[in-house]
Amino acid sequence: MPDHDELRRFVVGDLETNCYAYVSQGECLVVDPGASGARIARALDDVRVRQVVATHRHHDHVCGVRELVGATGAPWGIGATDALRVTEALELSSHVLDVRGSELSDPPVPDMLLRDGDTLRVGTAAFLVVDAPGHTEGGIVLVGRGSAEGIAFVGDTLFAGSCGRCDLLGGDWDAMAATLGRLPLAMAPETVLLCGHGPQTTMAEELRTNPYLRRDPRGPSHGGA
């Protein structure tokens, strides 16, 4: 990453979601503001938040969007398929977690419906949108280009040693297996994977050690977040 670019991480919410801010030339892309949108906005008051993106529609990745975009005026986007019910994120999560009555807010209607092959730009960095269904129907991964070459925001698709669970509403192991088969082709092995929960890793390390990249037929029913 060039000296003039910066990656900031905020761990937010009860599920300790990783929210990332990629800063380049005074502009910022925020990925997965799962909670505490106002806090994130305050922490980024020295830059222009140009875009806000969620890798998928689960509440722990989108329920800080409303406060963040309200404070910054930035447009926000999500994968086109996940956009269909993203404004009901809390209701859709209530069958797994007790989120009703919480202080979290459903996100507003997205400004951008992101599709495979789209490109997001901030400063001298660019991010290629790669479809990644499996954990949800419309999950996406953002692969860095330009000055962001060598990193990828993978949300809950891939974790260090694991991958996103597929037993939640909208999950599909067959779709996840297909996604995990394609992802290594979308980036160099040395790419740093910035995960939605837990530590970062690299594609090379996951190809070497992650059983789900070897298409474990059991599926990740009780794996990652």
Backbone as JSON, one array per atom type, in Angstrom:
{
  "sequence": "MPDHDELRRFVVGDLETNCYAYVSQGECLVVDPGASGARIARALDDVRVRQVVATHRHHDHVCGVRELVGATGAPWGIGATDALRVTEALELSSHVLDVRGSELSDPPVPDMLLRDGDTLRVGTAAFLVVDAPGHTEGGIVLVGRGSAEGIAFVGDTLFAGSCGRCDLLGGDWDAMAATLGRLPLAMAPETVLLCGHGPQTTMAEELRTNPYLRRDPRGPSHGGA",
  "N": [[0.84, -1.19, 0.0], [0.66, 2.19, -0.91], [2.45, 5.03, 0.51], [0.76, 7.21, 0.78], [-1.77, 6.2, 1.04], [-4.15, 4.77, 3.32], [-5.29, 2.39, 5.68], [-7.92, 1.95, 7.83], [-9.32, 0.4, 10.72], [-12.28, -0.54, 12.41], [-13.69, -2.14, 15.11], [-16.85, -3.27, 15.61], [-20.04, -3.46, 17.28], [-22.0, -6.17, 18.83], [-21.23, -8.59, 17.71], [-18.67, -8.16, 16.99], [-17.82, -7.03, 14.48], [-15.69, -6.35, 11.75], [-15.23, -3.23, 10.59], [-14.09, -1.4, 7.87], [-12.09, 1.33, 6.7], [-10.92, 2.69, 3.83], [-8.54, 4.93, 2.91], [-7.6, 7.35, 0.59], [-5.83, 9.9, -0.81], [-7.27, 11.85, 0.64], [-9.87, 11.02, 0.35], [-12.42, 8.56, 1.1], [-13.4, 5.16, 1.33], [-15.81, 3.34, 2.93], [-16.29, 0.21, 4.38], [-18.64, -2.14, 5.34], [-20.13, -0.97, 7.73], [-21.17, -1.95, 10.53], [-22.32, -1.23, 12.99], [-22.65, 1.55, 15.25], [-22.55, 3.86, 13.61], [-22.42, 6.66, 13.87], [-20.21, 7.01, 15.52], [-18.19, 6.03, 13.84], [-18.33, 7.91, 11.79], [-17.45, 10.19, 13.17], [-14.81, 9.45, 13.67], [-13.8, 9.64, 11.17], [-13.73, 12.25, 10.45], [-11.73, 13.76, 9.35], [-11.46, 13.25, 6.71], [-13.0, 12.92, 3.43], [-15.82, 11.08, 3.2], [-16.5, 9.13, 0.65], [-17.89, 6.94, -0.4], [-20.0, 4.33, 0.83], [-20.07, 0.92, 1.5], [-21.54, -2.3, 1.74], [-20.64, -5.67, 2.27], [-22.48, -7.68, 2.42], [-25.93, -8.39, 3.38], [-26.47, -8.86, 6.12], [-27.42, -7.95, 9.47], [-25.33, -7.23, 11.2], [-23.5, -6.07, 9.59], [-24.66, -3.96, 8.29], [-26.16, -2.25, 9.89], [-25.15, 0.13, 10.83], [-25.19, 1.85, 8.8], [-27.22, 3.81, 8.27], [-26.84, 5.92, 10.17], [-24.22, 6.63, 9.5], [-24.27, 7.45, 6.77], [-26.1, 9.46, 7.04], [-24.65, 11.3, 8.53], [-22.55, 11.92, 6.86], [-23.4, 12.24, 4.23], [-22.73, 10.55, 2.19], [-23.18, 8.33, -0.62], [-24.54, 4.98, -0.6], [-23.92, 1.46, -1.12], [-24.68, -1.95, -2.13], [-24.56, -5.46, -2.93], [-26.6, -6.28, -5.73], [-28.6, -8.3, -5.52], [-28.76, -8.77, -2.75], [-29.75, -6.33, -2.03], [-32.48, -6.4, -2.21], [-33.9, -7.01, 0.14], [-32.62, -5.63, 2.11], [-33.35, -3.48, 3.68], [-34.8, -4.62, 5.65], [-33.15, -5.75, 7.52], [-32.88, -6.15, 10.32], [-35.25, -7.49, 11.03], [-34.96, -9.83, 9.51], [-32.84, -10.97, 10.8], [-33.8, -11.67, 13.23], [-34.67, -14.24, 13.7], [-32.49, -15.65, 14.43], [-30.94, -14.15, 16.22], [-31.56, -12.1, 19.09], [-32.53, -9.26, 18.2], [-34.5, -7.41, 18.06], [-35.9, -4.4, 19.27], [-33.49, -3.33, 19.8], [-30.98, -0.71, 19.66], [-30.06, -0.45, 17.15], [-30.35, 0.42, 13.66], [-32.25, -0.21, 10.74], [-30.84, -0.09, 7.44], [-31.13, 2.62, 5.0], [-32.8, 2.66, 1.76], [-30.65, 1.41, -0.74], [-28.3, 3.45, -2.58], [-26.71, 2.55, -4.61], [-26.64, -0.26, -6.64], [-24.77, -2.96, -6.69], [-22.86, -4.88, -8.99], [-21.31, -7.82, -10.38], [-18.14, -7.15, -11.68], [-18.36, -4.39, -11.63], [-16.76, -1.26, -10.75], [-15.41, 0.5, -8.04], [-14.2, 3.66, -7.05], [-11.76, 5.52, -5.26], [-9.81, 8.2, -4.49], [-6.6, 7.36, -5.55], [-7.09, 4.72, -5.64], [-8.83, 1.71, -6.59], [-11.6, -0.56, -6.62], [-12.57, -3.7, -7.51], [-15.69, -5.18, -8.02], [-16.71, -8.34, -7.08], [-18.87, -10.97, -7.52], [-20.09, -12.94, -4.83], [-21.86, -15.12, -3.81], [-23.43, -17.23, -1.31], [-22.92, -17.17, 1.59], [-24.84, -15.2, 1.88], [-27.46, -14.46, -0.51], [-26.63, -12.43, -2.25], [-23.99, -11.68, -1.75], [-20.84, -9.9, -1.91], [-17.4, -9.43, -2.88], [-14.65, -7.22, -2.6], [-12.06, -6.4, -4.6], [-8.87, -5.09, -4.53], [-7.49, -2.59, -6.68], [-5.29, -0.49, -8.64], [-3.82, 1.86, -6.47], [-4.62, 0.34, -4.35], [-3.96, -2.23, -4.85], [-3.38, -5.59, -4.0], [-4.88, -6.02, -1.72], [-8.0, -7.26, -0.39], [-11.41, -6.95, 0.37], [-13.26, -9.2, 2.0], [-15.53, -9.72, 3.47], [-17.89, -11.84, 5.03], [-17.39, -14.06, 3.56], [-14.97, -15.48, 3.47], [-12.76, -16.62, 5.94], [-9.91, -16.69, 8.18], [-8.87, -19.84, 7.99], [-11.47, -20.77, 7.7], [-14.88, -20.36, 6.49], [-17.79, -18.4, 5.61], [-20.84, -19.19, 7.33], [-23.55, -21.23, 6.14], [-26.09, -21.8, 6.93], [-27.88, -19.88, 7.61], [-30.67, -17.67, 6.86], [-31.02, -17.42, 3.42], [-28.56, -18.49, 2.92], [-26.41, -20.77, 1.11], [-24.88, -23.68, 0.45], [-23.93, -24.88, -1.92], [-23.71, -22.68, -3.63], [-21.79, -21.27, -2.15], [-19.59, -23.04, -2.32], [-19.05, -22.86, -5.06], [-18.37, -20.15, -5.21], [-16.04, -20.12, -3.59], [-14.43, -21.64, -5.18], [-13.99, -19.92, -7.3], [-12.86, -17.55, -6.26], [-9.98, -17.62, -5.75], [-9.04, -17.22, -8.31], [-9.52, -14.63, -8.84], [-7.71, -12.95, -7.72], [-4.29, -12.24, -6.78], [-2.09, -14.67, -5.25], [-0.71, -13.59, -3.04], [-2.38, -11.68, -2.02], [-3.77, -9.74, 0.57], [-6.3, -10.66, 2.73], [-9.03, -9.09, 4.0], [-11.07, -9.65, 6.47], [-14.53, -10.08, 7.5], [-14.87, -10.63, 10.18], [-12.64, -11.25, 12.88], [-9.07, -12.04, 12.42], [-6.93, -10.73, 9.78], [-5.81, -12.39, 6.76], [-4.05, -14.2, 4.18], [-4.53, -14.96, 0.69], [-2.81, -16.93, -0.23], [-2.09, -18.26, 2.15], [-4.58, -19.28, 2.91], [-5.18, -20.95, 0.75], [-3.32, -22.86, 1.26], [-3.98, -23.92, 3.78], [-6.73, -23.83, 4.42], [-9.56, -25.76, 4.83], [-12.01, -25.43, 3.5], [-11.5, -24.22, 1.1], [-10.69, -26.35, -0.23], [-12.98, -27.46, -0.85], [-14.66, -28.81, 1.1], [-17.02, -31.28, 1.53], [-18.94, -31.3, 3.52], [-19.78, -28.76, 4.14], [-20.03, -25.41, 5.57], [-21.77, -25.39, 8.02], [-21.8, -24.64, 10.67], [-19.79, -22.81, 10.97], [-18.05, -19.89, 10.39], [-19.08, -16.43, 11.06]],
  "CA": [[0.0, 0.0, 0.0], [1.48, 3.39, -0.97], [2.51, 5.81, 1.74], [-0.32, 8.18, 0.89], [-3.02, 5.5, 1.33], [-4.26, 4.34, 4.72], [-6.39, 1.49, 6.02], [-8.35, 2.05, 9.22], [-10.25, -0.67, 11.09], [-13.09, -0.33, 13.6], [-14.42, -3.35, 15.5], [-18.12, -2.68, 16.04], [-21.19, -4.29, 17.55], [-21.88, -7.34, 19.7], [-20.56, -9.68, 16.99], [-17.31, -7.7, 16.7], [-17.64, -6.92, 13.03], [-14.63, -5.46, 11.26], [-15.56, -2.16, 9.63], [-12.84, -0.87, 7.33], [-12.1, 2.58, 5.95], [-9.75, 2.82, 2.97], [-8.36, 6.36, 2.66], [-6.65, 7.66, -0.47], [-5.87, 11.3, -1.24], [-8.3, 12.6, 1.35], [-11.18, 10.4, 0.15], [-12.54, 7.35, 1.89], [-14.41, 4.14, 1.11], [-16.11, 2.62, 4.17], [-16.82, -1.13, 4.09], [-19.31, -2.88, 6.41], [-20.37, -0.27, 8.99], [-22.19, -2.78, 11.15], [-22.94, -0.57, 14.14], [-21.92, 2.75, 15.66], [-22.29, 4.7, 12.44], [-22.04, 8.01, 14.28], [-18.82, 6.93, 16.0], [-17.33, 5.87, 12.66], [-18.31, 9.21, 11.12], [-16.57, 11.09, 13.94], [-13.44, 9.01, 13.5], [-13.4, 9.93, 9.79], [-14.04, 13.65, 10.16], [-10.6, 14.4, 8.69], [-11.46, 12.86, 5.3], [-14.3, 12.92, 2.78], [-16.36, 9.74, 2.97], [-17.03, 9.2, -0.71], [-18.83, 5.85, -0.63], [-20.17, 3.32, 1.88], [-20.43, -0.34, 0.86], [-21.67, -3.5, 2.58], [-20.34, -6.9, 1.52], [-23.71, -8.48, 2.4], [-27.05, -7.71, 4.01], [-26.72, -9.19, 7.51], [-27.55, -6.75, 10.29], [-24.07, -6.84, 11.84], [-22.69, -5.39, 8.59], [-25.36, -2.83, 7.66], [-27.0, -1.45, 10.78], [-24.56, 1.43, 11.1], [-25.22, 2.61, 7.55], [-28.11, 4.97, 8.3], [-26.19, 7.0, 10.89], [-23.01, 7.05, 8.8], [-24.59, 8.23, 5.57], [-26.75, 10.67, 7.5], [-23.65, 12.24, 9.01], [-21.56, 12.26, 5.83], [-24.01, 12.49, 2.93], [-22.17, 9.65, 1.19], [-24.06, 7.28, -1.13], [-24.14, 3.65, -0.15], [-24.25, 0.4, -2.06], [-24.63, -3.35, -1.73], [-24.86, -6.33, -4.05], [-27.96, -6.04, -6.21], [-29.55, -9.28, -4.99], [-28.94, -8.51, -1.32], [-30.46, -5.07, -1.85], [-33.92, -6.6, -2.29], [-34.52, -6.99, 1.47], [-31.65, -5.12, 3.08], [-34.0, -2.55, 4.6], [-35.41, -5.45, 6.69], [-32.03, -6.53, 8.07], [-33.12, -6.54, 11.71], [-36.31, -8.5, 11.04], [-34.44, -11.07, 8.96], [-31.88, -11.53, 11.75], [-34.44, -11.93, 14.51], [-34.87, -15.67, 13.91], [-31.23, -16.19, 14.93], [-30.47, -13.33, 17.33], [-32.56, -11.2, 19.66], [-32.12, -7.91, 17.82], [-35.65, -6.52, 18.13], [-35.83, -3.51, 20.4], [-32.13, -2.8, 19.94], [-30.8, 0.66, 19.19], [-29.6, -0.5, 15.78], [-31.32, 0.9, 12.68], [-32.17, -0.75, 9.39], [-30.29, 0.89, 6.51], [-32.05, 3.14, 4.0], [-32.72, 2.06, 0.42], [-29.31, 1.69, -1.28], [-28.13, 4.33, -3.72], [-25.96, 1.84, -5.64], [-26.82, -1.7, -6.71], [-23.46, -3.37, -7.21], [-22.87, -6.13, -9.74], [-20.01, -8.37, -10.75], [-17.44, -6.38, -12.71], [-18.39, -2.95, -11.34], [-15.55, -0.73, -10.11], [-15.55, 1.64, -7.13], [-12.95, 4.43, -7.04], [-11.52, 6.48, -4.19], [-8.43, 8.66, -4.67], [-5.87, 6.6, -6.57], [-7.44, 3.31, -5.47], [-10.05, 1.2, -7.2], [-12.01, -1.86, -6.08], [-13.39, -4.49, -8.42], [-16.75, -5.93, -7.38], [-16.77, -9.74, -7.49], [-20.0, -11.67, -6.91], [-19.67, -13.99, -3.91], [-23.0, -15.68, -3.09], [-23.18, -18.4, -0.47], [-23.3, -16.74, 2.94], [-26.14, -14.65, 1.5], [-27.7, -14.61, -1.95], [-26.01, -11.39, -3.05], [-22.72, -11.23, -1.19], [-19.79, -9.46, -2.83], [-16.03, -9.22, -2.44], [-14.03, -6.07, -3.26], [-10.64, -6.7, -4.85], [-8.17, -3.84, -4.74], [-6.75, -2.28, -7.89], [-4.6, 0.78, -8.51], [-2.98, 1.92, -5.27], [-5.11, -0.65, -3.39], [-3.55, -3.56, -5.31], [-2.81, -6.44, -2.96], [-5.82, -6.26, -0.63], [-9.38, -7.56, -0.78], [-12.4, -7.0, 1.43], [-13.97, -10.44, 1.7], [-16.72, -9.86, 4.29], [-18.03, -13.13, 5.71], [-17.21, -15.16, 2.61], [-13.77, -16.25, 3.78], [-12.06, -16.28, 7.18], [-8.68, -17.46, 8.4], [-9.16, -21.22, 8.32], [-12.89, -21.11, 7.63], [-15.65, -19.52, 5.59], [-19.07, -18.02, 6.18], [-21.82, -20.25, 7.5], [-24.57, -21.24, 5.09], [-27.36, -22.26, 7.47], [-28.73, -18.73, 7.87], [-31.6, -17.36, 5.77], [-30.33, -16.98, 2.22], [-27.31, -19.22, 2.72], [-26.48, -21.86, 0.13], [-23.55, -24.26, 0.4], [-23.5, -25.09, -3.31], [-23.26, -21.37, -4.11], [-20.54, -20.96, -1.46], [-18.53, -23.86, -2.9], [-18.72, -22.28, -6.36], [-17.66, -18.9, -4.93], [-14.69, -20.41, -3.09], [-13.65, -22.12, -6.32], [-13.66, -18.81, -8.2], [-12.15, -16.43, -5.64], [-8.52, -17.61, -5.96], [-8.74, -16.79, -9.67], [-9.81, -13.2, -8.94], [-6.68, -12.16, -7.06], [-2.99, -12.88, -6.65], [-1.98, -15.43, -3.99], [-0.2, -12.78, -1.92], [-3.38, -10.7, -1.63], [-4.19, -9.72, 1.97], [-7.75, -10.78, 2.84], [-9.56, -8.34, 5.13], [-12.27, -10.44, 6.73], [-15.6, -9.4, 8.22], [-14.66, -10.88, 11.6], [-11.38, -11.91, 13.15], [-7.84, -11.48, 11.85], [-6.68, -10.8, 8.34], [-5.0, -13.51, 6.32], [-3.7, -14.04, 2.76], [-5.06, -16.01, -0.14], [-1.82, -18.03, -0.26], [-2.21, -19.03, 3.39], [-5.84, -20.02, 2.9], [-5.05, -22.04, -0.21], [-2.45, -23.88, 1.86], [-4.45, -24.49, 5.05], [-8.17, -23.73, 4.67], [-10.22, -26.94, 4.26], [-13.14, -25.07, 2.66], [-11.0, -23.96, -0.25], [-10.58, -27.66, -0.86], [-14.36, -27.89, -1.09], [-15.15, -29.76, 2.09], [-18.41, -31.55, 1.13], [-19.87, -31.16, 4.63], [-20.27, -27.38, 4.17], [-19.75, -24.68, 6.81], [-23.06, -25.13, 8.66], [-21.63, -24.01, 11.98], [-18.48, -22.2, 10.92], [-17.88, -18.48, 10.7], [-20.25, -15.6, 11.38]],
  "C": [[0.88, 1.25, 0.0], [1.42, 4.2, 0.31], [1.32, 6.74, 1.9], [-1.69, 7.53, 1.11], [-2.98, 4.96, 2.76], [-5.45, 3.43, 4.88], [-6.68, 1.64, 7.51], [-9.37, 0.95, 9.5], [-10.97, -0.29, 12.38], [-13.81, -1.65, 13.9], [-15.7, -2.9, 16.19], [-19.16, -3.76, 16.33], [-20.9, -5.51, 18.4], [-21.16, -8.5, 19.03], [-19.16, -9.3, 16.53], [-16.99, -7.74, 15.2], [-16.49, -5.98, 12.72], [-15.21, -4.5, 10.23], [-14.25, -1.55, 9.18], [-13.08, 0.47, 6.63], [-10.81, 2.65, 5.15], [-9.65, 4.28, 2.54], [-7.28, 6.56, 1.6], [-6.87, 9.1, -0.92], [-7.05, 12.07, -0.63], [-9.71, 12.08, 1.16], [-11.21, 9.05, 0.83], [-13.67, 6.46, 1.38], [-14.59, 3.39, 2.43], [-16.79, 1.3, 3.81], [-17.38, -1.74, 5.37], [-19.42, -2.12, 7.73], [-21.51, -0.93, 9.76], [-22.9, -2.18, 12.34], [-22.14, 0.71, 14.38], [-21.57, 3.64, 14.49], [-21.85, 6.1, 12.81], [-20.6, 8.04, 14.77], [-17.86, 6.82, 14.82], [-17.21, 7.21, 11.93], [-17.39, 10.19, 11.85], [-15.11, 10.74, 13.74], [-12.89, 9.34, 12.11], [-13.65, 11.4, 9.43], [-12.9, 14.41, 9.5], [-10.52, 14.06, 7.2], [-12.88, 12.98, 4.75], [-14.73, 11.47, 2.55], [-17.09, 9.78, 1.63], [-18.09, 8.14, -0.97], [-18.85, 4.94, 0.6], [-20.69, 2.05, 1.2], [-20.55, -1.43, 1.91], [-21.39, -4.72, 1.71], [-21.53, -7.84, 1.47], [-24.71, -7.85, 3.35], [-27.27, -8.03, 5.48], [-26.61, -7.96, 8.41], [-26.23, -6.29, 10.88], [-23.11, -6.18, 10.85], [-23.36, -4.13, 8.04], [-26.06, -1.88, 8.62], [-26.32, -0.21, 11.35], [-24.64, 2.35, 9.89], [-26.03, 3.89, 7.7], [-27.44, 6.15, 9.0], [-24.98, 7.54, 10.12], [-23.34, 7.9, 7.58], [-25.35, 9.5, 5.94], [-25.77, 11.73, 7.92], [-22.74, 12.74, 7.89], [-22.16, 12.63, 4.49], [-23.51, 11.58, 1.84], [-23.24, 8.69, 0.66], [-23.61, 5.92, -0.62], [-24.65, 2.59, -1.09], [-24.05, -0.98, -1.48], [-24.89, -4.18, -2.97], [-26.33, -6.28, -4.43], [-28.97, -7.03, -5.64], [-29.79, -9.07, -3.51], [-29.71, -7.22, -1.05], [-31.97, -5.27, -1.74], [-34.6, -6.52, -0.93], [-33.58, -6.41, 2.53], [-32.28, -4.16, 4.07], [-34.79, -3.28, 5.69], [-34.36, -6.26, 7.43], [-32.3, -7.0, 9.49], [-34.19, -7.62, 11.81], [-35.78, -9.85, 10.56], [-33.44, -11.74, 9.9], [-32.55, -12.03, 13.02], [-34.68, -13.41, 14.76], [-33.62, -16.36, 14.44], [-30.79, -15.47, 16.2], [-31.61, -12.44, 17.82], [-32.14, -9.76, 19.37], [-33.3, -6.93, 17.85], [-35.57, -5.67, 19.4], [-34.44, -2.95, 20.64], [-32.09, -1.37, 19.41], [-30.25, 0.71, 17.77], [-30.72, -0.04, 14.85], [-31.14, 0.15, 11.37], [-31.59, 0.32, 8.47], [-31.37, 1.45, 5.59], [-31.94, 2.36, 2.69], [-31.36, 2.41, -0.18], [-29.35, 2.65, -2.47], [-27.48, 3.61, -4.9], [-26.25, 0.35, -5.54], [-25.6, -2.27, -7.44], [-23.55, -4.75, -7.84], [-21.46, -6.54, -10.12], [-19.39, -7.57, -11.88], [-17.5, -4.88, -12.52], [-17.07, -2.54, -10.66], [-15.9, 0.49, -9.27], [-14.2, 2.34, -7.05], [-12.92, 5.4, -5.87], [-10.06, 6.9, -4.26], [-7.77, 7.92, -5.81], [-6.16, 5.1, -6.5], [-8.71, 2.97, -6.23], [-10.34, -0.17, -6.61], [-12.96, -2.52, -7.06], [-14.42, -5.28, -7.62], [-16.78, -7.34, -7.96], [-17.95, -10.39, -6.78], [-19.49, -12.82, -6.04], [-20.86, -14.52, -3.13], [-22.6, -16.91, -2.29], [-23.58, -18.12, 0.96], [-24.64, -16.02, 2.89], [-26.28, -14.77, -0.01], [-26.89, -13.63, -2.78], [-24.72, -10.84, -2.47], [-21.72, -10.83, -2.26], [-18.45, -9.41, -2.11], [-15.48, -8.04, -3.23], [-12.53, -6.31, -3.37], [-9.92, -5.43, -5.26], [-7.43, -3.78, -6.06], [-6.09, -0.91, -7.7], [-3.74, 0.79, -7.27], [-3.47, 0.99, -4.17], [-4.77, -2.08, -3.82], [-2.95, -4.33, -4.14], [-3.68, -6.63, -1.74], [-7.18, -6.6, -1.21], [-10.24, -7.58, 0.46], [-13.31, -8.19, 1.14], [-15.2, -10.67, 2.58], [-16.74, -11.17, 5.04], [-17.93, -14.3, 4.74], [-16.07, -16.06, 3.03], [-13.13, -15.71, 5.05], [-10.74, -17.05, 7.23], [-9.07, -18.86, 8.86], [-10.6, -21.65, 8.18], [-13.56, -20.28, 6.54], [-17.0, -19.25, 6.23], [-20.04, -19.17, 6.26], [-22.93, -20.1, 6.45], [-25.93, -21.7, 5.59], [-28.28, -21.12, 7.88], [-29.64, -18.49, 6.66], [-30.84, -16.8, 4.57], [-29.02, -17.69, 1.97], [-27.48, -20.41, 1.79], [-25.08, -22.44, -0.02], [-23.07, -24.48, -1.03], [-23.0, -23.78, -3.91], [-21.94, -20.98, -3.45], [-19.38, -21.75, -2.06], [-18.09, -23.31, -4.25], [-17.94, -20.97, -6.17], [-16.22, -19.17, -4.5], [-13.81, -21.0, -4.2], [-13.2, -21.01, -7.24], [-12.74, -17.76, -7.58], [-10.63, -16.46, -5.86], [-8.12, -17.14, -7.36], [-8.88, -15.28, -9.83], [-8.72, -12.33, -8.34], [-5.39, -12.95, -6.97], [-2.9, -13.62, -5.31], [-1.53, -14.59, -2.8], [-1.19, -11.73, -1.44], [-3.75, -10.85, -0.15], [-5.72, -9.7, 2.01], [-8.2, -10.12, 4.13], [-10.95, -8.87, 5.41], [-13.28, -9.64, 7.55], [-15.54, -9.59, 9.72], [-13.29, -11.52, 11.76], [-10.2, -11.31, 12.41], [-7.8, -11.53, 10.34], [-5.83, -12.02, 8.03], [-4.57, -13.22, 4.89], [-4.33, -15.18, 1.97], [-4.1, -17.2, -0.18], [-1.94, -18.9, 0.98], [-3.49, -19.85, 3.4], [-5.82, -21.16, 1.89], [-4.23, -23.19, 0.37], [-3.14, -24.61, 3.01], [-5.97, -24.57, 5.2], [-8.92, -24.91, 4.03], [-11.37, -26.59, 3.32], [-12.72, -24.64, 1.26], [-10.68, -25.26, -0.98], [-11.95, -28.32, -0.98], [-14.79, -29.02, -0.18], [-16.64, -30.03, 1.83], [-19.41, -31.39, 2.27], [-20.48, -29.76, 4.67], [-20.09, -26.75, 5.53], [-21.02, -24.36, 7.6], [-22.92, -24.44, 10.0], [-20.25, -23.37, 12.07], [-18.51, -20.75, 11.31], [-19.21, -17.76, 10.85], [-21.25, -15.55, 10.23]]
}
